[in-house]
Amino acid sequence: MPVALLALAISAFAIGTTEFVIMGLLPEVATDLGVSIPSAGLLISGYALGVVIGAPLLTVLGGRLPRKKMLLALMVLFIAGNLLSAVAETYGVLMSGRVVAALAHGAFFGVGSVVAADLVAPQRKASAIALMFTGLTVANVLGVPMGTALGQELGWRSTFWAVTALGVIGLLGVLFLVPQQERQAGNLRGELAVFRNPQVWLALLMTALGFAGVFASFTYIAPMMTEVAGFSSGAVTWLLVLFGVGLFAGNLLGGKAADRSVMKSIVVILVVLAAILTAFVFTAHSMPLAAITIVLFGAAGFATVPPLQMRVMQTAEGAPALASAANIAAFNLGNAGGAWLGGLAIGNGLGYTAPNWIGALLAVGGLVVAGVSIALERRVRSGTAPESSEARQNDRKIVPVAN
């Protein structure tokens, strides 16, 4: 694989670390800034909102820039956001820093996915995207625990200084290792036209439902393991490391599967994810079975990422970067929606394993949408449905279901 993918992965590692590390530092942030834990928790929501807004907005605004320059500009914005967080003396300034950094998040992964795919042969595009997202999975395994430990030892601001330094390393990597890639000529109206293709919306809906299924359960993994499985609170850190190991392996496996057939891999992975979450309802009552299930859950959850990202890029041939960035926003909407539904179940007295049932149902919902997408694609191929110009272009790109 090209060395340029390393630069993208390093940047993804920095972005992933800053997104999730705040979860482990909420008590320190709340105490230092004199706010409640729930108020500090809004720093997570603020970041997610920044991703949802920034992903399509900045991709559109930077649409005429060459892709390398766009990546560099996004990394500068990311560094500025984390620098602002590192020097924040008030809650408002810290929230502002989080939102600024988040604005770069979605657009970077959107444009970066297109750049990564263009660096390799057509049959290896999904694997290249998976390698870039490896930085995000490693952030969960190493970046978040190390950043949390650093913040607890030297103060939460030291974590943001460290992430700022990682951002600078990522910026230099993009500058010196990523080759120039000229932006395809086009206009805003032409790029937005890809959203007239129903397959683009179906791909985005698959992403939102699939990841809502993951986060409905994952958000409440700590109380599930302590209150149901019987682990100590100190063991939760190691269980999250196991989850991260699963993420890392699943991401790479999902990329290899998508290289063979994008839609087949989405269908199979969503079936596996639904089955694992259903089993988790029962295995959560046993320490060893719960630990094993957590690894499998992480693998299945993140195996969805490369094929879902590849699918939306295929269906939006005219504007892959914009649709890819919109898909990152869909991931974050799924995260927020799944967490809300899981919390709703617990709040209504259904117990800490109830989010697993909800996650399984959401994954099945994604599977239903995948079935609709496959059926529509077959109708277009057989000539029984109207075919847009985008669909005709995508027909040459999307891997047939019957491979």
C-alpha positions as CSV (number, residue, x, y, z in Angstrom):
1,M,0.0,0.0,0.0
2,P,1.2,3.6,-0.7
3,V,3.0,5.4,2.1
4,A,0.5,8.3,1.7
5,L,-2.0,6.1,3.4
6,L,0.2,6.3,6.5
7,A,-0.2,10.1,6.6
8,L,-4.0,9.7,6.3
9,A,-4.0,7.1,9.1
10,I,-2.0,9.3,11.4
11,S,-4.4,12.2,10.9
12,A,-7.3,9.8,11.4
13,F,-5.6,8.7,14.7
14,A,-5.4,12.3,15.9
15,I,-9.1,13.0,14.9
16,G,-10.3,9.8,16.5
17,T,-8.4,10.5,19.8
18,T,-9.8,14.0,20.2
19,E,-13.4,12.8,19.4
20,F,-13.5,10.0,22.1
21,V,-10.9,11.0,24.7
22,I,-13.2,13.5,26.3
23,M,-15.4,10.7,27.6
24,G,-12.7,9.6,30.0
25,L,-11.9,13.2,31.1
26,L,-15.4,14.4,31.9
27,P,-14.9,14.4,35.8
28,E,-11.7,16.4,35.5
29,V,-13.2,18.9,33.0
30,A,-16.3,19.3,35.1
31,T,-14.4,19.9,38.3
32,D,-11.9,22.3,36.8
33,L,-14.4,24.4,34.9
34,G,-17.1,24.3,37.6
35,V,-19.8,22.7,35.6
36,S,-21.9,19.5,36.2
37,I,-21.1,16.2,34.6
38,P,-24.2,16.4,32.3
39,S,-23.0,19.8,31.2
40,A,-19.5,18.5,30.5
41,G,-21.2,15.6,28.6
42,L,-22.6,18.1,26.2
43,L,-19.1,18.5,24.9
44,I,-19.6,15.1,23.2
45,S,-22.9,16.3,21.7
46,G,-21.4,19.5,20.6
47,Y,-18.6,17.6,18.8
48,A,-21.1,15.3,17.0
49,L,-23.2,18.3,15.9
50,G,-20.0,19.9,14.5
51,V,-19.3,16.8,12.5
52,V,-22.8,16.7,11.1
53,I,-22.7,20.3,10.1
54,G,-19.1,20.5,8.9
55,A,-19.0,17.4,6.9
56,P,-21.2,18.5,3.9
57,L,-20.7,22.2,4.4
58,L,-16.9,22.3,4.3
59,T,-16.8,19.7,1.5
60,V,-19.0,22.0,-0.6
61,L,-17.1,25.2,0.3
62,G,-13.8,23.6,-0.5
63,G,-15.1,21.7,-3.6
64,R,-12.9,23.7,-6.0
65,L,-9.7,23.1,-4.1
66,P,-7.3,20.3,-5.1
67,R,-7.9,17.5,-2.7
68,K,-4.5,17.7,-1.1
69,K,-4.9,21.4,-0.4
70,M,-8.3,20.6,1.0
71,L,-6.9,18.0,3.4
72,L,-4.2,20.4,4.5
73,A,-6.7,23.2,5.2
74,L,-8.9,20.8,7.2
75,M,-5.9,19.7,9.3
76,V,-5.1,23.3,10.0
77,L,-8.6,23.8,11.2
78,F,-8.4,20.7,13.3
79,I,-5.2,21.9,14.9
80,A,-6.7,25.3,15.6
81,G,-9.7,23.7,17.3
82,N,-7.6,21.5,19.6
83,L,-5.2,24.4,20.4
84,L,-8.2,26.5,21.4
85,S,-9.4,23.6,23.7
86,A,-5.9,23.3,25.2
87,V,-5.8,26.9,26.3
88,A,-9.5,27.1,27.3
89,E,-10.2,28.7,30.7
90,T,-14.0,28.6,30.4
91,Y,-16.6,26.1,29.4
92,G,-17.7,28.2,26.4
93,V,-14.2,28.4,25.0
94,L,-13.7,24.7,25.4
95,M,-17.0,24.0,23.6
96,S,-16.0,26.4,20.8
97,G,-12.7,24.5,20.4
98,R,-14.5,21.2,20.3
99,V,-16.9,22.4,17.6
100,V,-14.1,23.9,15.5
101,A,-12.2,20.7,15.6
102,A,-15.3,18.7,14.7
103,L,-16.0,20.8,11.7
104,A,-12.9,19.4,10.1
105,H,-13.7,15.8,11.1
106,G,-16.3,14.8,8.6
107,A,-14.9,16.6,5.7
108,F,-11.5,15.1,6.3
109,F,-12.7,11.5,6.3
110,G,-15.0,12.3,3.3
111,V,-12.3,13.7,1.1
112,G,-9.6,11.4,2.6
113,S,-11.7,8.4,1.6
114,V,-11.7,9.5,-2.0
115,V,-8.0,10.3,-1.9
116,A,-7.2,6.9,-0.4
117,A,-9.3,5.1,-3.0
118,D,-7.5,6.9,-5.8
119,L,-4.1,5.8,-4.5
120,V,-4.6,2.2,-5.4
121,A,-6.0,-0.2,-8.1
122,P,-9.8,-0.4,-8.4
123,Q,-10.0,-3.8,-6.8
124,R,-8.3,-2.5,-3.7
125,K,-10.2,0.7,-3.0
126,A,-12.1,-0.6,0.0
127,S,-9.0,-1.9,1.6
128,A,-7.3,1.5,1.1
129,I,-10.2,3.2,2.8
130,A,-10.1,0.6,5.6
131,L,-6.4,1.4,6.1
132,M,-7.1,5.1,6.5
133,F,-9.8,4.2,9.1
134,T,-7.3,2.0,10.9
135,G,-6.1,5.3,12.5
136,L,-9.5,5.7,14.0
137,T,-9.6,2.2,15.4
138,V,-6.1,2.5,16.8
139,A,-7.2,5.7,18.5
140,N,-9.8,3.7,20.4
141,V,-7.2,1.0,21.4
142,L,-4.3,3.3,22.3
143,G,-5.1,7.0,21.8
144,V,-8.1,7.2,24.1
145,P,-6.6,5.2,27.1
146,M,-3.3,7.0,26.8
147,G,-4.9,10.4,26.4
148,T,-7.2,9.7,29.4
149,A,-4.2,8.6,31.6
150,L,-2.2,11.7,30.5
151,G,-5.1,14.0,31.3
152,Q,-5.7,12.4,34.7
153,E,-2.0,12.7,35.6
154,L,-1.1,16.2,34.2
155,G,-4.5,17.8,33.8
156,W,-7.0,17.5,30.9
157,R,-5.5,20.3,28.9
158,S,-2.3,18.3,28.5
159,T,-4.3,15.8,26.5
160,F,-5.4,18.5,24.0
161,W,-1.8,19.7,23.7
162,A,-0.8,16.2,22.8
163,V,-3.6,15.9,20.3
164,T,-2.6,19.3,18.8
165,A,1.0,17.9,18.3
166,L,-0.5,14.8,16.7
167,G,-2.4,17.0,14.3
168,V,0.8,18.8,13.4
169,I,2.4,15.4,12.6
170,G,-0.6,14.5,10.5
171,L,-0.4,17.8,8.7
172,L,3.3,17.3,7.8
173,G,2.5,13.8,6.7
174,V,-0.2,15.0,4.3
175,L,2.1,17.8,3.1
176,F,5.1,15.6,2.2
177,L,3.6,12.1,1.5
178,V,0.2,12.6,-0.2
179,P,0.5,13.2,-3.9
180,Q,-1.3,16.1,-5.6
181,Q,-4.8,15.2,-6.7
182,E,-6.6,17.8,-8.7
183,R,-10.3,18.3,-7.9
184,Q,-12.6,17.3,-10.7
185,A,-14.2,20.2,-12.5
186,G,-17.8,20.8,-11.4
187,N,-20.2,23.2,-9.8
188,L,-22.3,23.1,-6.7
189,R,-25.5,22.4,-8.5
190,G,-23.9,19.5,-10.3
191,E,-22.5,18.0,-7.1
192,L,-25.8,18.4,-5.2
193,A,-27.5,16.6,-8.2
194,V,-26.1,13.3,-7.0
195,F,-28.6,13.4,-4.1
196,R,-31.4,13.0,-6.6
197,N,-30.2,9.4,-6.9
198,P,-32.3,7.3,-4.4
199,Q,-29.4,4.9,-4.1
200,V,-27.4,7.6,-2.4
201,W,-30.1,8.1,0.2
202,L,-30.5,4.4,0.7
203,A,-26.7,4.1,1.3
204,L,-26.8,7.0,3.9
205,L,-29.8,5.3,5.6
206,M,-27.9,2.0,5.8
207,T,-25.1,3.8,7.5
208,A,-27.2,5.6,10.0
209,L,-29.2,2.5,11.0
210,G,-26.1,0.2,11.1
211,F,-24.2,2.5,13.4
212,A,-27.2,3.4,15.4
213,G,-27.3,-0.4,16.2
214,V,-23.7,-0.3,17.3
215,F,-24.0,2.7,19.5
216,A,-27.3,1.7,21.1
217,S,-25.3,-1.0,22.8
218,F,-21.8,0.4,23.0
219,T,-22.8,3.7,24.7
220,Y,-24.0,1.7,27.8
221,I,-21.3,-1.0,27.7
222,A,-19.8,0.1,31.1
223,P,-22.9,-0.2,33.2
224,M,-23.9,-3.4,31.4
225,M,-20.5,-4.9,32.3
226,T,-20.5,-3.8,35.9
227,E,-24.2,-4.2,36.8
228,V,-25.1,-7.3,34.7
229,A,-21.8,-9.2,34.0
230,G,-20.3,-8.4,37.4
231,F,-17.0,-6.8,36.4
232,S,-15.4,-4.2,38.6
233,S,-15.3,-0.6,37.4
234,G,-11.5,-0.9,36.9
235,A,-12.0,-3.8,34.5
236,V,-14.0,-1.7,32.1
237,T,-10.9,-0.1,30.7
238,W,-9.5,-3.5,29.6
239,L,-12.9,-4.5,28.2
240,L,-12.8,-1.4,26.1
241,V,-9.3,-2.4,24.9
242,L,-10.8,-5.7,23.9
243,F,-13.5,-3.9,22.0
244,G,-10.9,-1.8,20.3
245,V,-9.0,-4.9,19.2
246,G,-12.2,-6.1,17.7
247,L,-12.6,-2.7,15.9
248,F,-9.1,-3.0,14.4
249,A,-9.5,-6.5,13.1
250,G,-13.1,-5.9,11.8
251,N,-12.1,-2.8,10.0
252,L,-9.4,-4.6,8.0
253,L,-11.7,-7.6,7.4
254,G,-14.5,-5.4,6.2
255,G,-12.2,-3.7,3.7
256,K,-11.1,-7.0,2.2
257,A,-14.7,-8.3,2.0
258,A,-15.8,-5.1,0.3
259,D,-13.1,-5.4,-2.3
260,R,-14.8,-8.6,-3.4
261,S,-18.4,-7.4,-3.3
262,V,-19.7,-4.2,-1.5
263,M,-23.3,-5.1,-1.1
264,K,-22.7,-8.8,-0.2
265,S,-20.4,-7.7,2.5
266,I,-22.9,-5.1,3.9
267,V,-25.6,-7.7,4.0
268,V,-23.5,-10.4,5.6
269,I,-22.0,-8.1,8.2
270,L,-25.3,-6.6,9.2
271,V,-26.7,-10.1,9.7
272,V,-23.7,-11.0,11.8
273,L,-24.0,-7.8,13.8
274,A,-27.7,-8.4,14.5
275,A,-26.9,-12.0,15.6
276,I,-24.1,-10.9,18.0
277,L,-26.2,-8.1,19.6
278,T,-29.0,-10.6,20.1
279,A,-26.6,-13.1,21.7
280,F,-25.2,-10.3,23.8
281,V,-28.5,-10.0,25.7
282,F,-27.7,-13.4,27.1
283,T,-23.9,-13.6,27.2
284,A,-23.8,-10.3,29.2
285,H,-24.7,-12.3,32.3
286,S,-21.4,-14.2,32.2
287,M,-18.0,-12.6,32.6
288,P,-16.0,-14.8,30.1
289,L,-18.8,-14.9,27.5
290,A,-19.3,-11.2,27.8
291,A,-15.6,-10.5,27.2
292,I,-15.7,-12.8,24.1
293,T,-18.8,-11.1,22.8
294,I,-17.3,-7.7,23.2
295,V,-14.5,-8.6,20.9
296,L,-16.9,-10.0,18.3
297,F,-19.2,-7.0,18.7
298,G,-16.3,-4.6,18.0
299,A,-15.2,-6.6,14.9
300,A,-18.7,-6.8,13.4
301,G,-19.5,-3.2,14.3
302,F,-16.5,-1.7,12.5
303,A,-16.5,-4.2,9.7
304,T,-19.4,-2.2,8.3
305,V,-17.4,1.0,7.9
306,P,-15.4,0.3,4.7
307,P,-18.3,-1.2,2.7
308,L,-20.7,1.5,3.8
309,Q,-18.2,4.2,2.9
310,M,-17.5,2.5,-0.4
311,R,-21.1,2.1,-1.3
312,V,-22.0,5.7,-0.9
313,M,-18.9,6.7,-3.0
314,Q,-20.1,4.3,-5.7
315,T,-23.6,5.6,-5.9
316,A,-22.5,9.2,-6.0
317,E,-20.1,9.0,-8.9
318,G,-20.5,12.6,-9.8
319,A,-19.5,13.9,-6.3
320,P,-17.9,11.1,-4.2
321,A,-16.2,13.5,-1.7
322,L,-19.5,15.3,-0.9
323,A,-21.5,12.1,-0.5
324,S,-18.6,10.5,1.4
325,A,-18.6,13.4,3.8
326,A,-22.4,13.2,4.1
327,N,-21.9,9.5,5.0
328,I,-19.6,10.6,7.9
329,A,-22.4,12.8,9.1
330,A,-24.8,9.8,8.8
331,F,-22.4,7.8,11.0
332,N,-22.6,10.5,13.7
333,L,-26.4,10.8,13.4
334,G,-26.5,7.0,13.9
335,N,-24.2,7.3,17.0
336,A,-26.5,10.0,18.5
337,G,-29.8,8.2,17.6
338,G,-28.6,4.8,18.8
339,A,-27.4,6.2,22.1
340,W,-30.7,8.1,22.6
341,L,-32.8,5.0,22.0
342,G,-30.6,2.8,24.2
343,G,-30.9,5.4,27.0
344,L,-34.7,5.5,26.5
345,A,-34.9,1.8,27.0
346,I,-32.9,1.9,30.2
347,G,-34.8,4.9,31.5
348,N,-38.1,3.1,31.1
349,G,-36.9,0.3,33.3
350,L,-36.1,-2.3,30.6
351,G,-32.7,-3.1,32.0
352,Y,-29.1,-2.6,30.9
353,T,-29.3,-5.4,28.3
354,A,-32.3,-3.8,26.5
355,P,-30.0,-1.6,24.3
356,N,-28.7,-4.9,22.8
357,W,-32.2,-5.8,21.6
358,I,-32.6,-2.3,20.2
359,G,-29.2,-2.5,18.5
360,A,-30.1,-5.8,16.9
361,L,-33.4,-4.3,15.6
362,L,-31.6,-1.3,14.2
363,A,-29.1,-3.6,12.4
364,V,-32.1,-5.5,10.9
365,G,-33.5,-2.1,9.8
366,G,-30.3,-1.5,7.9
367,L,-30.5,-4.9,6.4
368,V,-34.1,-4.2,5.2
369,V,-32.8,-0.9,3.5
370,A,-30.0,-3.0,1.9
371,G,-32.6,-5.3,0.5
372,V,-34.5,-2.3,-1.0
373,S,-31.3,-1.0,-2.5
374,I,-30.5,-4.4,-4.1
375,A,-34.0,-4.7,-5.4
376,L,-33.9,-1.2,-6.9
377,E,-30.6,-1.9,-8.5
378,R,-31.9,-5.1,-10.1
379,R,-34.9,-3.3,-11.4
380,V,-32.7,-0.7,-13.0
381,R,-30.5,-3.5,-14.6
382,S,-33.5,-5.3,-15.9
383,G,-35.0,-2.1,-17.3
384,T,-38.2,-2.1,-15.3
385,A,-37.4,1.1,-13.4
386,P,-36.4,4.6,-14.7
387,E,-32.6,5.0,-14.7
388,S,-31.0,8.3,-14.0
389,S,-27.7,9.4,-15.5
390,E,-26.1,8.9,-12.1
391,A,-27.4,5.3,-12.0
392,R,-26.1,4.6,-15.5
393,Q,-22.7,5.8,-14.4
394,N,-22.8,3.8,-11.2
395,D,-23.9,0.7,-13.1
396,R,-20.4,0.3,-14.2
397,K,-19.0,0.8,-10.7
398,I,-21.3,-1.1,-8.3
399,V,-20.3,-4.7,-7.9
400,P,-23.2,-7.0,-8.9
401,V,-25.0,-8.6,-6.1
402,A,-24.9,-12.0,-7.7
403,N,-21.1,-12.2,-7.6
